[in-house]
Amino acid sequence: MEMPQEVIPLVAIGGGMLIGIVAIICGTTITLYKIHRQSNLKHMMLEAGMPPHEIERVINCGQQESCKDPKQNSYNTKSVSSY
């Protein structure tokens, strides 16, 4: 039994489109999940009585290099090693 020659391009194009559609759906689902998770975290922190500036610091902590509170002084390694 022989396959018609028109089926091969149809399957190749359809398969490529299917991969693209699945990638878009998965990307959207992951983005919505992250938004929902962050919203729940903010809601829990508000219920716990955290002030808004603390919530902002906690949320931005994962997006920046440093999570330090600006009021805190960082330790100097030279002064610690001198003991």
Residue pairs with C-beta under 8 A, 6 or more apart in sequence:
38 59
41 59
42 55
42 59
45 54
45 55
45 58
46 55
50 58
57 67
57 69
61 67
68 74
